[in-house]
Amino acid sequence: MTEQTPKVAILMGSDSDVEVMKEAATRLESFDIPYEMHISSAHRSPERTHAYAKGAADRGIEAFIVGAGAAAHLAGVVAAVTTLPVIGVPLSASALDGMDALLATVQMPAGVPVATMAIGKGGAANAGIFAAQIIARKDPELAGKLARFKEELAAGVEARDSKLQDSLKG
């Protein structure tokens, strides 16, 4: 993203996942959080995945956002080898429309936590926001950006309700 040291690692198992995972990147960019994005597979490149996850903290990474479909083992594999927070984004990559990925991601065994978001783009966007919230715990400037973001969300609801009320009157 930038020349700054990345704070978030976005990882996905396939290039077919990039479009969805860009939603997480967009959210991180909106909060000026540097990130890196890579493709690695729990099944097809396990050694690469392990090495990447194990070395992340030493590179300045503070959280992972991991998208995977079907069996969705990638987030769990990453969580198994790091103490950094892992945020899982289930992706629709099979005939089960992401339900298989959701269930695989949310059912991690005790001791290997993965925070699980919704399936698809909405989940990826929320993962970006959640990663920002994790980092903001020790970054007051980022905490302020998140507070303004929440205020903008509320203002948007007010504006849409006002528009609705005006249309009901006329």
Summary of the structure (lengths in Angstrom):
residues: 170
radius of gyration: 17.4
end to end distance: 47.5
largest distance: 64.0
contacts: 570
relative contact order: 0.16
helix: 54%
strand: 15%
